[in-house]
Amino acid sequence: MKNDEQSGSGGRTNWPVILAGVVGGGAGVALGLLVVTLANIRGFWPGMIAVCVGGSAGTILGRLAGSILFPRPPGNGHHA
């Protein structure tokens, strides 16, 4: 197995896209915490829901931006 392969996946990892998702998720959590603070949301569960929604949205948008910024080269994969 080469360094750029996952065991059992049968192909290369797309680490820039994954990294963009992680960065987007972190930014979403930070934005969720900011919204909780600025909107003066009281209570544990409403604040937790706001942070989770921000993190989820940030992860999705980060993965989308990563797939646009770092597309896979065409014809570079395993076809079994």
N, CA, C, O and CB atoms as a CASP TS submission, in Angstrom:
PFRMAT TS
TARGET T0000
AUTHOR 0000-0000-0000
METHOD Language model
MODEL 1
PARENT N/A
ATOM      1  N   MET     1       0.844  -1.172   0.000  1.00  0.00           N
ATOM      2  CA  MET     1       0.000   0.000   0.000  1.00  0.00           C
ATOM      3  C   MET     1       0.894   1.241   0.000  1.00  0.00           C
ATOM      4  O   MET     1       1.856   1.326   0.763  1.00  0.00           O
ATOM      5  CB  MET     1      -0.962  -0.005   1.221  1.00  0.00           C
ATOM      6  N   LYS     2       0.569   2.183  -0.849  1.00  0.00           N
ATOM      7  CA  LYS     2       1.334   3.423  -0.933  1.00  0.00           C
ATOM      8  C   LYS     2       0.883   4.393   0.157  1.00  0.00           C
ATOM      9  O   LYS     2      -0.126   4.165   0.824  1.00  0.00           O
ATOM     10  CB  LYS     2       1.178   4.066  -2.329  1.00  0.00           C
ATOM     11  N   ASN     3       1.635   5.471   0.329  1.00  0.00           N
ATOM     12  CA  ASN     3       1.309   6.456   1.358  1.00  0.00           C
ATOM     13  C   ASN     3       0.027   7.221   1.060  1.00  0.00           C
ATOM     14  O   ASN     3      -0.619   7.728   1.977  1.00  0.00           O
ATOM     15  CB  ASN     3       2.446   7.426   1.514  1.00  0.00           C
ATOM     16  N   ASP     4      -0.343   7.307  -0.209  1.00  0.00           N
ATOM     17  CA  ASP     4      -1.507   8.113  -0.575  1.00  0.00           C
ATOM     18  C   ASP     4      -2.771   7.274  -0.722  1.00  0.00           C
ATOM     19  O   ASP     4      -3.723   7.721  -1.361  1.00  0.00           O
ATOM     20  CB  ASP     4      -1.237   8.853  -1.867  1.00  0.00           C
ATOM     21  N   GLU     5      -2.810   6.084  -0.156  1.00  0.00           N
ATOM     22  CA  GLU     5      -3.988   5.239  -0.248  1.00  0.00           C
ATOM     23  C   GLU     5      -4.529   4.914   1.133  1.00  0.00           C
ATOM     24  O   GLU     5      -3.782   4.823   2.108  1.00  0.00           O
ATOM     25  CB  GLU     5      -3.667   3.958  -1.003  1.00  0.00           C
ATOM     26  N   GLN     6      -5.822   4.743   1.196  1.00  0.00           N
ATOM     27  CA  GLN     6      -6.459   4.279   2.418  1.00  0.00           C
ATOM     28  C   GLN     6      -6.651   2.776   2.301  1.00  0.00           C
ATOM     29  O   GLN     6      -6.937   2.267   1.218  1.00  0.00           O
ATOM     30  CB  GLN     6      -7.818   5.009   2.669  1.00  0.00           C
ATOM     31  N   SER     7      -6.499   2.078   3.390  1.00  0.00           N
ATOM     32  CA  SER     7      -6.745   0.648   3.336  1.00  0.00           C
ATOM     33  C   SER     7      -8.240   0.401   3.192  1.00  0.00           C
ATOM     34  O   SER     7      -9.050   0.944   3.942  1.00  0.00           O
ATOM     35  CB  SER     7      -6.189  -0.057   4.594  1.00  0.00           C
ATOM     36  N   GLY     8      -8.581  -0.408   2.237  1.00  0.00           N
ATOM     37  CA  GLY     8      -9.974  -0.762   2.030  1.00  0.00           C
ATOM     38  C   GLY     8     -10.757   0.211   1.171  1.00  0.00           C
ATOM     39  O   GLY     8     -11.896  -0.087   0.811  1.00  0.00           O
ATOM     40  N   SER     9     -10.193   1.365   0.826  1.00  0.00           N
ATOM     41  CA  SER     9     -10.943   2.319   0.025  1.00  0.00           C
ATOM     42  C   SER     9     -10.756   2.067  -1.461  1.00  0.00           C
ATOM     43  O   SER     9     -11.614   2.428  -2.266  1.00  0.00           O
ATOM     44  CB  SER     9     -10.527   3.734   0.367  1.00  0.00           C
ATOM     45  N   GLY    10      -9.649   1.455  -1.825  1.00  0.00           N
ATOM     46  CA  GLY    10      -9.395   1.188  -3.226  1.00  0.00           C
ATOM     47  C   GLY    10      -8.971   2.413  -4.004  1.00  0.00           C
ATOM     48  O   GLY    10      -9.006   2.383  -5.234  1.00  0.00           O
ATOM     49  N   GLY    11      -8.574   3.488  -3.350  1.00  0.00           N
ATOM     50  CA  GLY    11      -8.169   4.681  -4.082  1.00  0.00           C
ATOM     51  C   GLY    11      -7.454   5.685  -3.215  1.00  0.00           C
ATOM     52  O   GLY    11      -7.143   5.443  -2.049  1.00  0.00           O
ATOM     53  N   ARG    12      -7.207   6.821  -3.831  1.00  0.00           N
ATOM     54  CA  ARG    12      -6.481   7.883  -3.138  1.00  0.00           C
ATOM     55  C   ARG    12      -7.414   8.675  -2.251  1.00  0.00           C
ATOM     56  O   ARG    12      -8.613   8.780  -2.510  1.00  0.00           O
ATOM     57  CB  ARG    12      -5.793   8.810  -4.137  1.00  0.00           C
ATOM     58  N   THR    13      -6.839   9.230  -1.200  1.00  0.00           N
ATOM     59  CA  THR    13      -7.620  10.148  -0.367  1.00  0.00           C
ATOM     60  C   THR    13      -7.571  11.528  -1.000  1.00  0.00           C
ATOM     61  O   THR    13      -6.636  11.853  -1.732  1.00  0.00           O
ATOM     62  CB  THR    13      -7.082  10.187   1.102  1.00  0.00           C
ATOM     63  N   ASN    14      -8.549  12.312  -0.723  1.00  0.00           N
ATOM     64  CA  ASN    14      -8.589  13.674  -1.231  1.00  0.00           C
ATOM     65  C   ASN    14      -8.421  14.604  -0.034  1.00  0.00           C
ATOM     66  O   ASN    14      -9.361  15.289   0.370  1.00  0.00           O
ATOM     67  CB  ASN    14      -9.928  13.966  -2.011  1.00  0.00           C
ATOM     68  N   TRP    15      -7.211  14.621   0.528  1.00  0.00           N
ATOM     69  CA  TRP    15      -6.981  15.308   1.798  1.00  0.00           C
ATOM     70  C   TRP    15      -7.184  16.809   1.744  1.00  0.00           C
ATOM     71  O   TRP    15      -7.586  17.367   2.765  1.00  0.00           O
ATOM     72  CB  TRP    15      -5.610  15.030   2.266  1.00  0.00           C
ATOM     73  N   PRO    16      -6.940  17.522   0.638  1.00  0.00           N
ATOM     74  CA  PRO    16      -7.236  18.966   0.670  1.00  0.00           C
ATOM     75  C   PRO    16      -8.726  19.255   0.873  1.00  0.00           C
ATOM     76  O   PRO    16      -9.085  20.232   1.530  1.00  0.00           O
ATOM     77  CB  PRO    16      -6.764  19.624  -0.625  1.00  0.00           C
ATOM     78  N   VAL    17      -9.587  18.414   0.314  1.00  0.00           N
ATOM     79  CA  VAL    17     -11.029  18.613   0.483  1.00  0.00           C
ATOM     80  C   VAL    17     -11.432  18.310   1.923  1.00  0.00           C
ATOM     81  O   VAL    17     -12.244  19.025   2.510  1.00  0.00           O
ATOM     82  CB  VAL    17     -11.826  17.718  -0.500  1.00  0.00           C
ATOM     83  N   ILE    18     -10.858  17.246   2.488  1.00  0.00           N
ATOM     84  CA  ILE    18     -11.155  16.903   3.879  1.00  0.00           C
ATOM     85  C   ILE    18     -10.672  18.011   4.809  1.00  0.00           C
ATOM     86  O   ILE    18     -11.375  18.391   5.746  1.00  0.00           O
ATOM     87  CB  ILE    18     -10.500  15.556   4.262  1.00  0.00           C
ATOM     88  N   LEU    19      -9.479  18.526   4.553  1.00  0.00           N
ATOM     89  CA  LEU    19      -8.934  19.608   5.360  1.00  0.00           C
ATOM     90  C   LEU    19      -9.790  20.873   5.251  1.00  0.00           C
ATOM     91  O   LEU    19      -9.995  21.572   6.244  1.00  0.00           O
ATOM     92  CB  LEU    19      -7.499  19.907   4.935  1.00  0.00           C
ATOM     93  N   ALA    20     -10.283  21.163   4.058  1.00  0.00           N
ATOM     94  CA  ALA    20     -11.164  22.319   3.889  1.00  0.00           C
ATOM     95  C   ALA    20     -12.453  22.140   4.676  1.00  0.00           C
ATOM     96  O   ALA    20     -12.987  23.108   5.216  1.00  0.00           O
ATOM     97  CB  ALA    20     -11.481  22.543   2.408  1.00  0.00           C
ATOM     98  N   GLY    21     -12.960  20.909   4.749  1.00  0.00           N
ATOM     99  CA  GLY    21     -14.148  20.643   5.551  1.00  0.00           C
ATOM    100  C   GLY    21     -13.901  20.844   7.030  1.00  0.00           C
ATOM    101  O   GLY    21     -14.758  21.371   7.740  1.00  0.00           O
ATOM    102  N   VAL    22     -12.731  20.426   7.505  1.00  0.00           N
ATOM    103  CA  VAL    22     -12.385  20.606   8.918  1.00  0.00           C
ATOM    104  C   VAL    22     -12.246  22.087   9.246  1.00  0.00           C
ATOM    105  O   VAL    22     -12.736  22.544  10.279  1.00  0.00           O
ATOM    106  CB  VAL    22     -11.078  19.858   9.259  1.00  0.00           C
ATOM    107  N   VAL    23     -11.586  22.831   8.381  1.00  0.00           N
ATOM    108  CA  VAL    23     -11.427  24.272   8.599  1.00  0.00           C
ATOM    109  C   VAL    23     -12.787  24.964   8.566  1.00  0.00           C
ATOM    110  O   VAL    23     -13.059  25.843   9.384  1.00  0.00           O
ATOM    111  CB  VAL    23     -10.487  24.886   7.534  1.00  0.00           C
ATOM    112  N   GLY    24     -13.634  24.570   7.629  1.00  0.00           N
ATOM    113  CA  GLY    24     -14.979  25.139   7.558  1.00  0.00           C
ATOM    114  C   GLY    24     -15.803  24.807   8.786  1.00  0.00           C
ATOM    115  O   GLY    24     -16.562  25.644   9.275  1.00  0.00           O
ATOM    116  N   GLY    25     -15.656  23.585   9.288  1.00  0.00           N
ATOM    117  CA  GLY    25     -16.367  23.200  10.505  1.00  0.00           C
ATOM    118  C   GLY    25     -15.924  24.006  11.705  1.00  0.00           C
ATOM    119  O   GLY    25     -16.749  24.426  12.516  1.00  0.00           O
ATOM    120  N   GLY    26     -14.622  24.226  11.823  1.00  0.00           N
ATOM    121  CA  GLY    26     -14.101  25.049  12.915  1.00  0.00           C
ATOM    122  C   GLY    26     -14.606  26.477  12.827  1.00  0.00           C
ATOM    123  O   GLY    26     -14.966  27.083  13.836  1.00  0.00           O
ATOM    124  N   ALA    27     -14.630  27.010  11.612  1.00  0.00           N
ATOM    125  CA  ALA    27     -15.143  28.371  11.426  1.00  0.00           C
ATOM    126  C   ALA    27     -16.637  28.430  11.733  1.00  0.00           C
ATOM    127  O   ALA    27     -17.122  29.417  12.287  1.00  0.00           O
ATOM    128  CB  ALA    27     -14.877  28.858   9.988  1.00  0.00           C
ATOM    129  N   GLY    28     -17.368  27.371  11.375  1.00  0.00           N
ATOM    130  CA  GLY    28     -18.800  27.329  11.669  1.00  0.00           C
ATOM    131  C   GLY    28     -19.079  27.272  13.164  1.00  0.00           C
ATOM    132  O   GLY    28     -20.006  27.919  13.650  1.00  0.00           O
ATOM    133  N   VAL    29     -18.275  26.496  13.898  1.00  0.00           N
ATOM    134  CA  VAL    29     -18.434  26.428  15.352  1.00  0.00           C
ATOM    135  C   VAL    29     -18.134  27.789  15.977  1.00  0.00           C
ATOM    136  O   VAL    29     -18.856  28.242  16.866  1.00  0.00           O
ATOM    137  CB  VAL    29     -17.508  25.343  15.955  1.00  0.00           C
ATOM    138  N   ALA    30     -17.062  28.440  15.507  1.00  0.00           N
ATOM    139  CA  ALA    30     -16.721  29.767  16.027  1.00  0.00           C
ATOM    140  C   ALA    30     -17.841  30.764  15.732  1.00  0.00           C
ATOM    141  O   ALA    30     -18.183  31.589  16.579  1.00  0.00           O
ATOM    142  CB  ALA    30     -15.391  30.261  15.418  1.00  0.00           C
ATOM    143  N   LEU    31     -18.405  30.685  14.532  1.00  0.00           N
ATOM    144  CA  LEU    31     -19.516  31.573  14.186  1.00  0.00           C
ATOM    145  C   LEU    31     -20.750  31.255  15.016  1.00  0.00           C
ATOM    146  O   LEU    31     -21.477  32.161  15.424  1.00  0.00           O
ATOM    147  CB  LEU    31     -19.845  31.462  12.697  1.00  0.00           C
ATOM    148  N   GLY    32     -20.990  29.961  15.271  1.00  0.00           N
ATOM    149  CA  GLY    32     -22.117  29.580  16.127  1.00  0.00           C
ATOM    150  C   GLY    32     -21.963  30.116  17.536  1.00  0.00           C
ATOM    151  O   GLY    32     -22.931  30.591  18.129  1.00  0.00           O
ATOM    152  N   LEU    33     -20.744  30.046  18.083  1.00  0.00           N
ATOM    153  CA  LEU    33     -20.499  30.603  19.418  1.00  0.00           C
ATOM    154  C   LEU    33     -20.702  32.118  19.422  1.00  0.00           C
ATOM    155  O   LEU    33     -21.231  32.679  20.382  1.00  0.00           O
ATOM    156  CB  LEU    33     -19.074  30.260  19.892  1.00  0.00           C
ATOM    157  N   LEU    34     -20.280  32.769  18.345  1.00  0.00           N
ATOM    158  CA  LEU    34     -20.461  34.218  18.240  1.00  0.00           C
ATOM    159  C   LEU    34     -21.950  34.570  18.178  1.00  0.00           C
ATOM    160  O   LEU    34     -22.391  35.530  18.811  1.00  0.00           O
ATOM    161  CB  LEU    34     -19.727  34.768  16.995  1.00  0.00           C
ATOM    162  N   VAL    35     -22.713  33.800  17.421  1.00  0.00           N
ATOM    163  CA  VAL    35     -24.157  34.055  17.309  1.00  0.00           C
ATOM    164  C   VAL    35     -24.833  33.838  18.659  1.00  0.00           C
ATOM    165  O   VAL    35     -25.705  34.615  19.050  1.00  0.00           O
ATOM    166  CB  VAL    35     -24.798  33.138  16.233  1.00  0.00           C
ATOM    167  N   VAL    36     -24.434  32.780  19.377  1.00  0.00           N
ATOM    168  CA  VAL    36     -25.013  32.525  20.696  1.00  0.00           C
ATOM    169  C   VAL    36     -24.734  33.692  21.629  1.00  0.00           C
ATOM    170  O   VAL    36     -25.607  34.101  22.395  1.00  0.00           O
ATOM    171  CB  VAL    36     -24.457  31.220  21.294  1.00  0.00           C
ATOM    172  N   THR    37     -23.530  34.226  21.568  1.00  0.00           N
ATOM    173  CA  THR    37     -23.168  35.342  22.442  1.00  0.00           C
ATOM    174  C   THR    37     -23.885  36.628  22.042  1.00  0.00           C
ATOM    175  O   THR    37     -24.450  37.314  22.894  1.00  0.00           O
ATOM    176  CB  THR    37     -21.659  35.561  22.418  1.00  0.00           C
ATOM    177  N   LEU    38     -23.865  36.956  20.758  1.00  0.00           N
ATOM    178  CA  LEU    38     -24.454  38.222  20.306  1.00  0.00           C
ATOM    179  C   LEU    38     -25.981  38.209  20.361  1.00  0.00           C
ATOM    180  O   LEU    38     -26.598  39.236  20.643  1.00  0.00           O
ATOM    181  CB  LEU    38     -24.000  38.527  18.889  1.00  0.00           C
ATOM    182  N   ALA    39     -26.589  37.066  20.096  1.00  0.00           N
ATOM    183  CA  ALA    39     -28.052  36.991  20.116  1.00  0.00           C
ATOM    184  C   ALA    39     -28.579  36.782  21.522  1.00  0.00           C
ATOM    185  O   ALA    39     -29.790  36.753  21.736  1.00  0.00           O
ATOM    186  CB  ALA    39     -28.538  35.869  19.212  1.00  0.00           C
ATOM    187  N   ASN    40     -27.660  36.634  22.498  1.00  0.00           N
ATOM    188  CA  ASN    40     -28.026  36.468  23.902  1.00  0.00           C
ATOM    189  C   ASN    40     -28.960  35.274  24.092  1.00  0.00           C
ATOM    190  O   ASN    40     -29.985  35.363  24.769  1.00  0.00           O
ATOM    191  CB  ASN    40     -28.687  37.744  24.432  1.00  0.00           C
ATOM    192  N   ILE    41     -28.577  34.155  23.476  1.00  0.00           N
ATOM    193  CA  ILE    41     -29.360  32.920  23.592  1.00  0.00           C
ATOM    194  C   ILE    41     -29.116  32.330  24.972  1.00  0.00           C
ATOM    195  O   ILE    41     -27.973  32.100  25.365  1.00  0.00           O
ATOM    196  CB  ILE    41     -28.983  31.892  22.467  1.00  0.00           C
ATOM    197  N   ARG    42     -30.191  32.088  25.699  1.00  0.00           N
ATOM    198  CA  ARG    42     -30.102  31.552  27.059  1.00  0.00           C
ATOM    199  C   ARG    42     -30.414  30.069  27.043  1.00  0.00           C
ATOM    200  O   ARG    42     -31.259  29.622  26.269  1.00  0.00           O
ATOM    201  CB  ARG    42     -31.062  32.294  28.014  1.00  0.00           C
ATOM    202  N   GLY    43     -29.752  29.314  27.877  1.00  0.00           N
ATOM    203  CA  GLY    43     -30.033  27.889  28.009  1.00  0.00           C
ATOM    204  C   GLY    43     -28.985  27.049  27.297  1.00  0.00           C
ATOM    205  O   GLY    43     -28.373  27.471  26.316  1.00  0.00           O
ATOM    206  N   PHE    44     -28.802  25.847  27.825  1.00  0.00           N
ATOM    207  CA  PHE    44     -27.783  24.952  27.280  1.00  0.00           C
ATOM    208  C   PHE    44     -28.176  24.416  25.914  1.00  0.00           C
ATOM    209  O   PHE    44     -27.397  24.505  24.965  1.00  0.00           O
ATOM    210  CB  PHE    44     -27.533  23.797  28.232  1.00  0.00           C
ATOM    211  N   TRP    45     -29.382  23.856  25.803  1.00  0.00           N
ATOM    212  CA  TRP    45     -29.758  23.198  24.553  1.00  0.00           C
ATOM    213  C   TRP    45     -29.929  24.153  23.385  1.00  0.00           C
ATOM    214  O   TRP    45     -29.470  23.821  22.291  1.00  0.00           O
ATOM    215  CB  TRP    45     -31.023  22.440  24.750  1.00  0.00           C
ATOM    216  N   PRO    46     -30.553  25.312  23.533  1.00  0.00           N
ATOM    217  CA  PRO    46     -30.603  26.227  22.378  1.00  0.00           C
ATOM    218  C   PRO    46     -29.212  26.653  21.915  1.00  0.00           C
ATOM    219  O   PRO    46     -28.961  26.770  20.715  1.00  0.00           O
ATOM    220  CB  PRO    46     -31.423  27.465  22.727  1.00  0.00           C
ATOM    221  N   GLY    47     -28.312  26.883  22.868  1.00  0.00           N
ATOM    222  CA  GLY    47     -26.945  27.242  22.485  1.00  0.00           C
ATOM    223  C   GLY    47     -26.222  26.101  21.811  1.00  0.00           C
ATOM    224  O   GLY    47     -25.497  26.306  20.837  1.00  0.00           O
ATOM    225  N   MET    48     -26.416  24.877  22.330  1.00  0.00           N
ATOM    226  CA  MET    48     -25.781  23.709  21.733  1.00  0.00           C
ATOM    227  C   MET    48     -26.295  23.461  20.318  1.00  0.00           C
ATOM    228  O   MET    48     -25.526  23.113  19.422  1.00  0.00           O
ATOM    229  CB  MET    48     -26.019  22.477  22.599  1.00  0.00           C
ATOM    230  N   ILE    49     -27.583  23.640  20.127  1.00  0.00           N
ATOM    231  CA  ILE    49     -28.154  23.458  18.788  1.00  0.00           C
ATOM    232  C   ILE    49     -27.589  24.492  17.826  1.00  0.00           C
ATOM    233  O   ILE    49     -27.279  24.156  16.683  1.00  0.00           O
ATOM    234  CB  ILE    49     -29.693  23.556  18.832  1.00  0.00           C
ATOM    235  N   ALA    50     -27.448  25.744  18.260  1.00  0.00           N
ATOM    236  CA  ALA    50     -26.884  26.787  17.395  1.00  0.00           C
ATOM    237  C   ALA    50     -25.447  26.480  17.018  1.00  0.00           C
ATOM    238  O   ALA    50     -25.054  26.680  15.869  1.00  0.00           O
ATOM    239  CB  ALA    50     -26.957  28.146  18.083  1.00  0.00           C
ATOM    240  N   VAL    51     -24.653  25.995  17.971  1.00  0.00           N
ATOM    241  CA  VAL    51     -23.252  25.660  17.688  1.00  0.00           C
ATOM    242  C   VAL    51     -23.172  24.464  16.745  1.00  0.00           C
ATOM    243  O   VAL    51     -22.349  24.458  15.829  1.00  0.00           O
ATOM    244  CB  VAL    51     -22.487  25.359  18.999  1.00  0.00           C
ATOM    245  N   CYS    52     -24.013  23.451  16.956  1.00  0.00           N
ATOM    246  CA  CYS    52     -23.997  22.267  16.087  1.00  0.00           C
ATOM    247  C   CYS    52     -24.447  22.599  14.666  1.00  0.00           C
ATOM    248  O   CYS    52     -23.872  22.103  13.697  1.00  0.00           O
ATOM    249  CB  CYS    52     -24.894  21.173  16.670  1.00  0.00           C
ATOM    250  N   VAL    53     -25.464  23.431  14.545  1.00  0.00           N
ATOM    251  CA  VAL    53     -25.916  23.839  13.209  1.00  0.00           C
ATOM    252  C   VAL    53     -24.817  24.635  12.504  1.00  0.00           C
ATOM    253  O   VAL    53     -24.576  24.439  11.313  1.00  0.00           O
ATOM    254  CB  VAL    53     -27.219  24.681  13.302  1.00  0.00           C
ATOM    255  N   GLY    54     -24.153  25.529  13.234  1.00  0.00           N
ATOM    256  CA  GLY    54     -23.050  26.289  12.640  1.00  0.00           C
ATOM    257  C   GLY    54     -21.907  25.395  12.214  1.00  0.00           C
ATOM    258  O   GLY    54     -21.346  25.582  11.134  1.00  0.00           O
ATOM    259  N   GLY    55     -21.548  24.422  13.045  1.00  0.00           N
ATOM    260  CA  GLY    55     -20.470  23.498  12.698  1.00  0.00           C
ATOM    261  C   GLY    55     -20.816  22.623  11.512  1.00  0.00           C
ATOM    262  O   GLY    55     -19.976  22.387  10.644  1.00  0.00           O
ATOM    263  N   SER    56     -22.049  22.139  11.469  1.00  0.00           N
ATOM    264  CA  SER    56     -22.477  21.293  10.349  1.00  0.00           C
ATOM    265  C   SER    56     -22.504  22.086   9.040  1.00  0.00           C
ATOM    266  O   SER    56     -22.023  21.614   8.010  1.00  0.00           O
ATOM    267  CB  SER    56     -23.868  20.694  10.632  1.00  0.00           C
ATOM    268  N   ALA    57     -23.062  23.274   9.091  1.00  0.00           N
ATOM    269  CA  ALA    57     -23.112  24.105   7.887  1.00  0.00           C
ATOM    270  C   ALA    57     -21.710  24.485   7.433  1.00  0.00           C
ATOM    271  O   ALA    57     -21.434  24.505   6.234  1.00  0.00           O
ATOM    272  CB  ALA    57     -23.945  25.369   8.138  1.00  0.00           C
ATOM    273  N   GLY    58     -20.821  24.787   8.376  1.00  0.00           N
ATOM    274  CA  GLY    58     -19.446  25.117   8.018  1.00  0.00           C
ATOM    275  C   GLY    58     -18.711  23.944   7.397  1.00  0.00           C
ATOM    276  O   GLY    58     -17.929  24.126   6.465  1.00  0.00           O
ATOM    277  N   THR    59     -18.954  22.740   7.905  1.00  0.00           N
ATOM    278  CA  THR    59     -18.319  21.555   7.344  1.00  0.00           C
ATOM    279  C   THR    59     -18.801  21.300   5.922  1.00  0.00           C
ATOM    280  O   THR    59     -18.003  21.011   5.030  1.00  0.00           O
ATOM    281  CB  THR    59     -18.596  20.337   8.221  1.00  0.00           C
ATOM    282  N   ILE    60     -20.091  21.407   5.718  1.00  0.00           N
ATOM    283  CA  ILE    60     -20.646  21.179   4.374  1.00  0.00           C
ATOM    284  C   ILE    60     -20.125  22.225   3.395  1.00  0.00           C
ATOM    285  O   ILE    60     -19.715  21.888   2.285  1.00  0.00           O
ATOM    286  CB  ILE    60     -22.190  21.209   4.409  1.00  0.00           C
ATOM    287  N   LEU    61     -20.141  23.488   3.802  1.00  0.00           N
ATOM    288  CA  LEU    61     -19.652  24.544   2.908  1.00  0.00           C
ATOM    289  C   LEU    61     -18.147  24.440   2.682  1.00  0.00           C
ATOM    290  O   LEU    61     -17.660  24.734   1.590  1.00  0.00           O
ATOM    291  CB  LEU    61     -19.995  25.921   3.479  1.00  0.00           C
ATOM    292  N   GLY    62     -17.407  24.019   3.715  1.00  0.00           N
ATOM    293  CA  GLY    62     -15.967  23.830   3.553  1.00  0.00           C
ATOM    294  C   GLY    62     -15.640  22.708   2.592  1.00  0.00           C
ATOM    295  O   GLY    62     -14.731  22.841   1.772  1.00  0.00           O
ATOM    296  N   ARG    63     -16.376  21.586   2.681  1.00  0.00           N
ATOM    297  CA  ARG    63     -16.156  20.481   1.744  1.00  0.00           C
ATOM    298  C   ARG    63     -16.513  20.900   0.322  1.00  0.00           C
ATOM    299  O   ARG    63     -15.827  20.530  -0.631  1.00  0.00           O
ATOM    300  CB  ARG    63     -16.981  19.250   2.157  1.00  0.00           C
ATOM    301  N   LEU    64     -17.592  21.676   0.184  1.00  0.00           N
ATOM    302  CA  LEU    64     -17.982  22.162  -1.137  1.00  0.00           C
ATOM    303  C   LEU    64     -16.910  23.080  -1.715  1.00  0.00           C
ATOM    304  O   LEU    64     -16.522  22.938  -2.875  1.00  0.00           O
ATOM    305  CB  LEU    64     -19.326  22.899  -1.062  1.00  0.00           C
ATOM    306  N   ALA    65     -16.437  24.016  -0.906  1.00  0.00           N
ATOM    307  CA  ALA    65     -15.382  24.928  -1.378  1.00  0.00           C
ATOM    308  C   ALA    65     -14.098  24.154  -1.684  1.00  0.00           C
ATOM    309  O   ALA    65     -13.407  24.461  -2.656  1.00  0.00           O
ATOM    310  CB  ALA    65     -15.100  26.029  -0.323  1.00  0.00           C
ATOM    311  N   GLY    66     -13.776  23.148  -0.858  1.00  0.00           N
ATOM    312  CA  GLY    66     -12.586  22.353  -1.110  1.00  0.00           C
ATOM    313  C   GLY    66     -12.679  21.553  -2.388  1.00  0.00           C
ATOM    314  O   GLY    66     -11.688  21.415  -3.106  1.00  0.00           O
ATOM    315  N   SER    67     -13.859  21.021  -2.686  1.00  0.00           N
ATOM    316  CA  SER    67     -14.000  20.261  -3.927  1.00  0.00           C
ATOM    317  C   SER    67     -13.951  21.160  -5.154  1.00  0.00           C
ATOM    318  O   SER    67     -13.559  20.719  -6.234  1.00  0.00           O
ATOM    319  CB  SER    67     -15.300  19.480  -3.916  1.00  0.00           C
ATOM    320  N   ILE    68     -14.345  22.417  -4.993  1.00  0.00           N
ATOM    321  CA  ILE    68     -14.245  23.359  -6.113  1.00  0.00           C
ATOM    322  C   ILE    68     -12.800  23.837  -6.277  1.00  0.00           C
ATOM    323  O   ILE    68     -12.307  23.944  -7.400  1.00  0.00           O
ATOM    324  CB  ILE    68     -15.191  24.571  -5.894  1.00  0.00           C
ATOM    325  N   LEU    69     -12.124  24.122  -5.169  1.00  0.00           N
ATOM    326  CA  LEU    69     -10.758  24.634  -5.241  1.00  0.00           C
ATOM    327  C   LEU    69      -9.728  23.560  -5.584  1.00  0.00           C
ATOM    328  O   LEU    69      -8.726  23.845  -6.240  1.00  0.00           O
ATOM    329  CB  LEU    69     -10.391  25.276  -3.933  1.00  0.00           C
ATOM    330  N   PHE    70      -9.972  22.328  -5.144  1.00  0.00           N
ATOM    331  CA  PHE    70      -9.011  21.245  -5.335  1.00  0.00           C
ATOM    332  C   PHE    70      -9.664  20.069  -6.043  1.00  0.00           C
ATOM    333  O   PHE    70      -9.889  19.033  -5.416  1.00  0.00           O
ATOM    334  CB  PHE    70      -8.428  20.796  -3.992  1.00  0.00           C
ATOM    335  N   PRO    71      -9.977  20.196  -7.337  1.00  0.00           N
ATOM    336  CA  PRO    71     -10.619  19.075  -8.033  1.00  0.00           C
ATOM    337  C   PRO    71      -9.626  17.933  -8.248  1.00  0.00           C
ATOM    338  O   PRO    71      -8.417  18.150  -8.329  1.00  0.00           O
ATOM    339  CB  PRO    71     -11.197  19.540  -9.388  1.00  0.00           C
ATOM    340  N   ARG    72     -10.153  16.724  -8.337  1.00  0.00           N
ATOM    341  CA  ARG    72      -9.301  15.558  -8.612  1.00  0.00           C
ATOM    342  C   ARG    72      -8.883  15.591 -10.082  1.00  0.00           C
ATOM    343  O   ARG    72      -9.667  15.981 -10.947  1.00  0.00           O
ATOM    344  CB  ARG    72     -10.046  14.215  -8.275  1.00  0.00           C
ATOM    345  N   PRO    73      -7.653  15.184 -10.357  1.00  0.00           N
ATOM    346  CA  PRO    73      -7.238  15.101 -11.761  1.00  0.00           C
ATOM    347  C   PRO    73      -8.049  14.039 -12.485  1.00  0.00           C
ATOM    348  O   PRO    73      -8.328  12.988 -11.908  1.00  0.00           O
ATOM    349  CB  PRO    73      -5.730  14.788 -11.871  1.00  0.00           C
ATOM    350  N   PRO    74      -8.438  14.283 -13.737  1.00  0.00           N
ATOM    351  CA  PRO    74      -9.233  13.299 -14.460  1.00  0.00           C
ATOM    352  C   PRO    74      -8.418  12.046 -14.773  1.00  0.00           C
ATOM    353  O   PRO    74      -7.229  12.125 -15.080  1.00  0.00           O
ATOM    354  CB  PRO    74      -9.775  13.905 -15.750  1.00  0.00           C
ATOM    355  N   GLY    75      -9.066  10.908 -14.692  1.00  0.00           N
ATOM    356  CA  GLY    75      -8.418   9.647 -15.041  1.00  0.00           C
ATOM    357  C   GLY    75      -7.374   9.187 -14.065  1.00  0.00           C
ATOM    358  O   GLY    75      -6.493   8.410 -14.432  1.00  0.00           O
ATOM    359  N   ASN    76      -7.443   9.644 -12.821  1.00  0.00           N
ATOM    360  CA  ASN    76      -6.431   9.272 -11.844  1.00  0.00           C
ATOM    361  C   ASN    76      -7.074   8.450 -10.742  1.00  0.00           C
ATOM    362  O   ASN    76      -7.227   8.925  -9.617  1.00  0.00           O
ATOM    363  CB  ASN    76      -5.737  10.521 -11.260  1.00  0.00           C
ATOM    364  N   GLY    77      -7.448   7.228 -11.058  1.00  0.00           N
ATOM    365  CA  GLY    77      -8.082   6.393 -10.052  1.00  0.00           C
ATOM    366  C   GLY    77      -8.045   4.933 -10.451  1.00  0.00           C
ATOM    367  O   GLY    77      -7.663   4.583 -11.567  1.00  0.00           O
ATOM    368  N   HIS    78      -8.451   4.091  -9.518  1.00  0.00           N
ATOM    369  CA  HIS    78      -8.502   2.664  -9.767  1.00  0.00           C
ATOM    370  C   HIS    78      -9.860   2.290 -10.326  1.00  0.00           C
ATOM    371  O   HIS    78     -10.892   2.734  -9.822  1.00  0.00           O
ATOM    372  CB  HIS    78      -8.209   1.875  -8.488  1.00  0.00           C
ATOM    373  N   HIS    79      -9.860   1.488 -11.349  1.00  0.00           N
ATOM    374  CA  HIS    79     -11.096   0.935 -11.865  1.00  0.00           C
ATOM    375  C   HIS    79     -10.949  -0.566 -11.886  1.00  0.00           C
ATOM    376  O   HIS    79     -10.285  -1.119 -12.764  1.00  0.00           O
ATOM    377  CB  HIS    79     -11.434   1.493 -13.274  1.00  0.00           C
ATOM    378  N   ALA    80     -11.572  -1.236 -10.913  1.00  0.00           N
ATOM    379  CA  ALA    80     -11.415  -2.688 -10.800  1.00  0.00           C
ATOM    380  C   ALA    80     -12.463  -3.426 -11.583  1.00  0.00           C
ATOM    381  O   ALA    80     -12.473  -4.657 -11.593  1.00  0.00           O
ATOM    382  CB  ALA    80     -11.469  -3.116  -9.358  1.00  0.00           C
TER
END
